[in-house]
Amino acid sequence: MAISIKKITLWTVAAGAIGAGLYFTFQEQPVPVDVEEVTSGPMEVTINADGITRIRNVFEVSAPVSGTSLRSPIEVGDFVLAGETVIAVIEPSQPVFLDARSRIQAEAAIKEAEAALRLSEMNIAAAEASYDYARSQYERAKSLSDSGTLSTNALEEAQLLQERARTALVSALSERSLRLSSLERANAMLIEPAASGADSPSSCCIEILAPVDGSILTVTSPSERTVMSGAPLVRIGLVDDLEIVVDLLSTDVVNISEGSSAYIDRWGGSETLHAEIYRIEPSAFTKISALGIAEQRVRVVLDINSPEEVYAALGDGFRVFVKVVEWSSEDVVQIPISSLFRSEESWMVFRLENGSAESVPVSIGKRNASVAEVLDGVKVGDILITHPSDRIADGVLTVNREDL
């Protein structure tokens, strides 16, 4: 009889263990979830884009004349004084080499000019002889006229011949000057490049002085080179007079205005810089995005409001990350963006009620990258499931992942 009771007891214990195992096996297990509470507080909606720093007033100095720009006397980063610091020196350009045809033509021009000069000298000799003869004839006629043996008309005719001879002599002398100049011009065509330069007595230079106080931003070419009139030489500006330029989508620009606040992040410093829009350009331009999409962009310029010593390390052309405030409020009921999902045409969230998930439709207002303004559907203090998976549905038991 004792053996039978012992067997019954063992069978009872075994049956209970099996039943407990079956119970825990088929019982619904809670789904681990991440949760966040509905809160109320300040909220901002920003337009984010990459921006570039630039010096507000940049002066570009160009060559006033064509010539040879000597090696730059200044370097990038040098501070220059207006009207005192020499920033560029330009001297006359070197003559070009002559090819065989050009040289033959130049030598022929010299011979032609020399022959014309000899001809002009012969004309001068003839003109001088004619003038001497006319002058003696006039003096003889004047003596006869004074003694009353020659008429006045004859005297006037002798005077006219003398004046014509004098004019012919002056013309011959002028022609000789012309032929001399032509000969010099023809000889100049044969000047070789090595025969000119800074050591030549006829060489001269133009020294260009800095137009404003500032730092040298760029030097177009530090080495000696030939420049044309108007060619850029250097750029000058004050590195502590910075502004930020950012190209925003035209659809975003319509929601902001001059005076809107902005933040500057990812510029290399530890602090977030404060800025303000001071100019929105009135026209847009087409820009191809990294994905190859043609976008209409508008250039927006911002002033930095933070103290200069905070961003002293920034310079011209540095890349920064700009957040322009499109909308802000001091007290907004908000939920995390990660808790939202779509159901047909409505926004929905899963709210926890006694450990079970409950889908709730919500009305959404403004949104940014992390939170959304909720107008209706949930209240402050409600617990919402974030990043809900396909295992979450109405009535599903859940457990906070942090409690596991």
C-alpha positions as CSV (number, residue, x, y, z in Angstrom):
1,M,0.0,0.0,0.0
2,A,2.9,2.4,0.8
3,I,4.4,1.6,-2.6
4,S,1.1,2.7,-4.3
5,I,1.0,6.0,-2.5
6,K,4.6,6.7,-3.4
7,K,3.8,6.0,-7.1
8,I,0.8,8.2,-7.0
9,T,2.8,11.0,-5.5
10,L,5.5,10.7,-8.2
11,W,2.9,10.7,-10.9
12,T,1.2,13.7,-9.4
13,V,4.5,15.7,-9.3
14,A,5.3,14.7,-12.9
15,A,1.9,15.7,-14.1
16,G,2.2,19.1,-12.3
17,A,5.6,19.7,-13.9
18,I,4.3,18.9,-17.3
19,G,1.3,21.1,-16.8
20,A,3.4,24.0,-15.7
21,G,5.7,23.6,-18.7
22,L,2.8,23.6,-21.1
23,Y,1.4,26.7,-19.4
24,F,4.6,28.7,-19.7
25,T,5.1,27.4,-23.3
26,F,1.7,28.5,-24.6
27,Q,1.3,31.7,-22.5
28,E,1.7,35.0,-24.5
29,Q,5.1,36.5,-24.0
30,P,5.4,40.3,-23.7
31,V,7.3,42.0,-26.6
32,P,10.3,44.1,-25.6
33,V,9.9,47.7,-26.8
34,D,11.5,51.1,-26.5
35,V,9.3,53.8,-24.9
36,E,9.2,57.6,-24.4
37,E,6.9,59.9,-22.6
38,V,4.9,62.7,-24.2
39,T,6.4,65.9,-23.0
40,S,5.8,69.7,-23.3
41,G,8.5,72.3,-23.9
42,P,10.2,74.5,-26.4
43,M,10.5,73.4,-30.0
44,E,12.1,74.7,-33.2
45,V,11.8,73.8,-36.8
46,T,15.0,74.5,-38.7
47,I,16.2,74.4,-42.3
48,N,19.6,72.7,-42.4
49,A,22.3,73.1,-45.1
50,D,26.0,73.4,-45.5
51,G,27.4,76.9,-45.7
52,I,30.7,78.7,-46.5
53,T,32.3,81.5,-44.7
54,R,33.6,84.5,-46.7
55,I,35.1,87.9,-46.0
56,R,32.5,90.6,-46.3
57,N,34.5,93.1,-48.3
58,V,37.2,91.6,-50.6
59,F,39.3,93.9,-52.8
60,E,40.8,92.3,-56.0
61,V,43.7,94.2,-57.4
62,S,44.3,93.8,-61.2
63,A,47.1,94.9,-63.5
64,P,46.6,98.5,-64.7
65,V,48.7,97.9,-67.8
66,S,50.0,95.0,-69.8
67,G,53.6,93.9,-69.0
68,T,55.7,91.6,-67.0
69,S,54.7,91.1,-63.3
70,L,57.8,90.6,-61.3
71,R,58.0,88.0,-58.5
72,S,55.5,88.9,-55.8
73,P,56.9,91.0,-53.0
74,I,54.2,89.7,-50.6
75,E,52.8,86.3,-49.6
76,V,49.4,85.0,-48.6
77,G,48.7,86.0,-45.0
78,D,50.8,89.2,-45.0
79,F,49.2,92.3,-43.6
80,V,49.4,95.3,-45.9
81,L,48.8,99.0,-45.3
82,A,46.8,101.2,-47.7
83,G,49.0,103.4,-49.8
84,E,52.2,102.1,-48.3
85,T,52.8,98.4,-49.0
86,V,53.9,97.5,-52.5
87,I,51.9,94.4,-53.5
88,A,53.0,94.1,-57.2
89,V,55.6,95.4,-59.6
90,I,55.1,95.5,-63.4
91,E,57.8,96.3,-65.9
92,P,57.5,96.4,-69.7
93,S,57.2,93.1,-71.5
94,Q,60.2,91.5,-73.3
95,P,60.2,91.8,-77.1
96,V,59.3,88.7,-79.1
97,F,61.7,86.5,-81.1
98,L,61.6,87.1,-84.9
99,D,61.2,84.3,-87.3
100,A,63.1,84.2,-90.6
101,R,60.5,86.1,-92.6
102,S,60.0,88.8,-90.0
103,R,63.7,89.3,-89.7
104,I,64.1,89.7,-93.5
105,Q,61.2,92.2,-93.5
106,A,62.7,94.1,-90.6
107,E,66.2,94.3,-92.3
108,A,64.5,95.4,-95.6
109,A,62.6,98.1,-93.7
110,I,65.9,99.4,-92.3
111,K,67.5,99.6,-95.7
112,E,64.4,101.4,-97.0
113,A,64.5,103.9,-94.1
114,E,68.2,104.6,-94.7
115,A,67.7,105.2,-98.4
116,A,64.8,107.6,-97.6
117,L,67.0,109.4,-95.1
118,R,69.8,109.9,-97.7
119,L,67.2,111.2,-100.1
120,S,65.9,113.7,-97.5
121,E,69.4,114.9,-96.9
122,M,69.9,115.6,-100.6
123,N,66.6,117.4,-100.7
124,I,67.8,119.5,-97.8
125,A,71.0,120.4,-99.7
126,A,69.0,121.4,-102.7
127,A,66.6,123.5,-100.6
128,E,69.4,125.3,-98.9
129,A,71.0,126.2,-102.2
130,S,67.6,127.5,-103.5
131,Y,67.0,129.4,-100.3
132,D,70.5,131.1,-100.5
133,Y,70.0,132.1,-104.1
134,A,66.5,133.5,-103.4
135,R,67.8,135.4,-100.4
136,S,70.6,137.0,-102.4
137,Q,68.2,137.9,-105.2
138,Y,65.9,139.5,-102.7
139,E,68.7,141.6,-101.1
140,R,69.8,142.8,-104.6
141,A,66.2,143.7,-105.5
142,K,65.8,145.5,-102.3
143,S,68.9,147.6,-102.9
144,L,67.7,148.5,-106.4
145,S,64.3,149.3,-105.0
146,D,65.8,151.6,-102.4
147,S,67.7,153.5,-105.1
148,G,64.6,153.8,-107.2
149,T,65.8,151.7,-110.1
150,L,63.5,148.7,-109.5
151,S,59.7,148.7,-109.3
152,T,57.8,147.6,-106.2
153,N,56.2,144.7,-108.0
154,A,59.6,143.3,-108.8
155,L,60.7,143.6,-105.2
156,E,57.5,141.8,-104.0
157,E,58.1,139.0,-106.5
158,A,61.7,138.5,-105.2
159,Q,60.4,138.5,-101.6
160,L,57.8,135.8,-102.6
161,L,60.5,133.6,-104.2
162,Q,62.6,133.9,-101.0
163,E,59.6,132.9,-98.8
164,R,58.9,129.9,-101.0
165,A,62.6,128.8,-100.8
166,R,62.5,129.1,-97.0
167,T,59.3,127.0,-96.8
168,A,60.9,124.3,-99.0
169,L,63.9,124.2,-96.7
170,V,61.8,123.9,-93.6
171,S,59.8,121.1,-95.3
172,A,63.0,119.2,-96.2
173,L,64.3,119.5,-92.6
174,S,61.0,118.1,-91.3
175,E,61.2,115.2,-93.8
176,R,64.6,114.3,-92.6
177,S,63.3,114.1,-89.0
178,L,60.5,111.9,-90.2
179,R,63.0,109.6,-92.0
180,L,65.2,109.4,-88.9
181,S,62.2,108.3,-86.8
182,S,61.3,105.7,-89.4
183,L,64.9,104.4,-89.3
184,E,64.8,104.2,-85.4
185,R,61.5,102.3,-85.6
186,A,62.9,99.9,-88.2
187,N,66.0,99.3,-86.0
188,A,63.7,98.6,-83.0
189,M,62.1,95.7,-84.8
190,L,65.4,93.9,-84.6
191,I,65.8,94.2,-80.8
192,E,66.2,90.7,-79.3
193,P,64.6,89.7,-76.0
194,A,68.0,89.4,-74.3
195,A,68.8,93.0,-75.2
196,S,66.0,94.4,-72.9
197,G,65.0,93.9,-69.3
198,A,65.4,95.4,-65.9
199,D,69.1,96.2,-66.6
200,S,68.2,98.2,-69.6
201,P,68.6,102.0,-69.1
202,S,65.2,102.5,-70.8
203,S,63.3,100.1,-68.6
204,C,60.8,101.3,-66.1
205,C,58.5,99.8,-63.5
206,I,55.1,100.5,-62.1
207,E,54.7,99.8,-58.3
208,I,51.2,99.0,-57.3
209,L,50.3,99.9,-53.7
210,A,47.7,98.3,-51.5
211,P,44.3,100.1,-51.9
212,V,43.1,99.1,-48.3
213,D,44.4,97.8,-45.0
214,G,44.0,94.0,-44.7
215,S,45.5,90.6,-45.2
216,I,46.6,89.0,-48.5
217,L,44.0,86.3,-49.2
218,T,45.4,85.0,-52.6
219,V,48.3,85.8,-54.9
220,T,47.4,84.8,-58.4
221,S,51.0,83.9,-59.3
222,P,54.0,84.4,-56.9
223,S,56.5,84.0,-59.8
224,E,57.3,86.4,-62.6
225,R,54.9,86.2,-65.5
226,T,53.4,88.2,-68.4
227,V,50.1,89.8,-67.6
228,M,47.5,91.6,-69.7
229,S,45.8,94.7,-68.6
230,G,43.0,93.8,-66.2
231,A,44.5,90.5,-65.1
232,P,43.9,89.7,-61.4
233,L,47.0,89.9,-59.2
234,V,46.0,89.7,-55.5
235,R,43.0,89.7,-53.3
236,I,42.9,91.6,-50.0
237,G,40.4,91.5,-47.1
238,L,40.0,91.6,-43.3
239,V,39.9,88.1,-42.0
240,D,37.9,89.1,-38.9
241,D,35.1,90.6,-41.0
242,L,33.3,87.3,-41.8
243,E,29.8,86.4,-43.1
244,I,28.3,83.1,-44.0
245,V,26.7,82.2,-47.3
246,V,24.3,79.3,-47.7
247,D,22.3,78.1,-50.7
248,L,18.8,77.1,-49.7
249,L,16.0,75.6,-51.7
250,S,13.6,78.2,-53.0
251,T,10.7,76.4,-51.4
252,D,12.3,76.8,-48.0
253,V,13.3,80.4,-48.4
254,V,9.7,81.5,-48.7
255,N,9.2,80.5,-45.1
256,I,12.0,82.7,-43.7
257,S,12.8,86.4,-43.7
258,E,15.7,88.8,-43.0
259,G,16.3,88.9,-39.3
260,S,15.6,85.2,-38.8
261,S,17.8,83.4,-36.3
262,A,20.3,80.6,-37.2
263,Y,22.8,78.3,-35.5
264,I,26.2,77.4,-36.8
265,D,27.4,73.8,-35.9
266,R,30.2,71.5,-37.1
267,W,32.6,74.4,-37.8
268,G,35.4,72.9,-35.7
269,G,34.8,74.6,-32.4
270,S,33.1,73.3,-29.3
271,E,30.5,76.0,-29.1
272,T,27.4,76.6,-31.3
273,L,27.6,80.0,-32.9
274,H,24.6,82.2,-33.2
275,A,23.8,84.0,-36.4
276,E,21.1,86.1,-38.1
277,I,20.0,86.4,-41.7
278,Y,20.7,89.9,-43.0
279,R,20.2,89.4,-46.7
280,I,18.2,87.1,-49.0
281,E,19.0,87.5,-52.6
282,P,16.0,88.2,-54.8
283,S,16.7,85.7,-57.6
284,A,17.3,82.0,-57.6
285,F,19.7,79.9,-59.6
286,T,19.8,76.3,-60.8
287,K,22.1,73.9,-59.0
288,I,22.6,70.2,-59.7
289,S,22.5,68.2,-56.5
290,A,24.7,65.2,-55.6
291,L,21.9,62.9,-56.9
292,G,21.9,64.7,-60.3
293,I,18.6,66.6,-59.6
294,A,18.3,70.2,-60.8
295,E,17.2,72.4,-57.9
296,Q,16.3,76.0,-57.6
297,R,18.5,77.5,-54.9
298,V,18.6,81.0,-53.3
299,R,21.7,82.5,-51.8
300,V,21.2,83.6,-48.2
301,V,23.8,85.6,-46.3
302,L,24.1,85.5,-42.5
303,D,25.8,87.7,-39.9
304,I,27.6,86.0,-37.0
305,N,26.4,87.3,-33.6
306,S,28.7,85.4,-31.3
307,P,31.8,87.2,-29.9
308,E,34.7,87.3,-32.4
309,E,37.1,85.6,-30.0
310,V,34.8,82.5,-30.0
311,Y,35.2,81.9,-33.8
312,A,38.7,83.5,-34.2
313,A,39.9,80.3,-35.8
314,L,37.5,80.6,-38.7
315,G,38.8,82.0,-42.0
316,D,37.7,82.7,-45.6
317,G,36.1,79.8,-47.4
318,F,35.6,77.5,-44.3
319,R,32.8,75.0,-44.5
320,V,30.1,75.1,-41.7
321,F,26.7,73.6,-41.0
322,V,23.9,76.1,-40.8
323,K,20.5,75.7,-39.1
324,V,18.1,78.5,-40.0
325,V,15.1,78.7,-37.6
326,E,11.9,78.5,-39.7
327,W,9.5,78.2,-36.7
328,S,9.8,78.2,-32.9
329,S,7.5,78.0,-29.8
330,E,8.3,78.1,-26.1
331,D,5.7,75.5,-25.0
332,V,4.6,72.7,-27.3
333,V,3.2,69.2,-26.6
334,Q,5.6,67.0,-28.6
335,I,6.2,63.4,-29.3
336,P,9.2,61.7,-30.9
337,I,9.2,61.3,-34.6
338,S,10.2,57.6,-34.2
339,S,6.8,56.8,-32.6
340,L,4.7,57.9,-35.6
341,F,3.5,55.6,-38.3
342,R,0.9,55.9,-41.1
343,S,-2.4,54.1,-41.2
344,E,-4.2,54.9,-44.5
345,E,-4.5,58.7,-44.4
346,S,-3.9,59.2,-40.6
347,W,-0.9,59.4,-38.3
348,M,-0.9,56.9,-35.5
349,V,1.0,56.0,-32.4
350,F,1.0,53.1,-30.0
351,R,0.2,54.1,-26.5
352,L,0.8,51.8,-23.5
353,E,-2.2,51.0,-21.4
354,N,-1.6,48.6,-18.4
355,G,1.3,47.0,-20.3
356,S,-0.7,46.5,-23.5
357,A,-0.3,48.4,-26.8
358,E,-3.1,50.6,-28.0
359,S,-3.1,52.3,-31.4
360,V,-4.2,56.0,-31.2
361,P,-4.8,58.4,-34.1
362,V,-3.0,61.7,-33.6
363,S,-3.1,65.1,-35.2
364,I,0.4,66.5,-36.1
365,G,1.5,70.1,-36.5
366,K,5.1,71.2,-37.0
367,R,7.9,68.7,-37.2
368,N,11.6,68.7,-37.1
369,A,14.2,65.9,-37.3
370,S,13.5,64.5,-33.9
371,V,10.1,65.5,-32.5
372,A,6.7,66.5,-33.8
373,E,4.1,68.9,-32.4
374,V,0.9,67.0,-31.5
375,L,-2.4,68.9,-31.6
376,D,-4.7,66.1,-30.5
377,G,-4.8,62.4,-29.6
378,V,-2.4,62.1,-26.7
379,K,-1.6,64.2,-23.6
380,V,1.5,65.0,-21.6
381,G,2.6,62.0,-19.5
382,D,1.4,59.3,-21.9
383,I,3.9,56.6,-22.7
384,L,4.4,55.8,-26.4
385,I,6.2,53.0,-28.1
386,T,9.1,54.2,-30.3
387,H,10.2,52.4,-33.5
388,P,7.2,49.9,-33.3
389,S,7.9,46.7,-35.2
390,D,5.4,44.4,-37.0
391,R,5.0,42.4,-33.8
392,I,3.1,45.3,-32.2
393,A,-0.6,45.4,-32.5
394,D,-3.6,46.4,-30.4
395,G,-3.7,44.4,-27.2
396,V,-0.2,43.0,-27.5
397,L,1.6,42.7,-24.1
398,T,4.8,44.7,-24.0
399,V,7.7,45.2,-21.6
400,N,10.2,48.1,-21.5
401,R,13.5,46.9,-23.0
402,E,15.4,48.8,-20.3
403,D,13.6,46.6,-17.6
404,L,14.9,43.4,-19.0
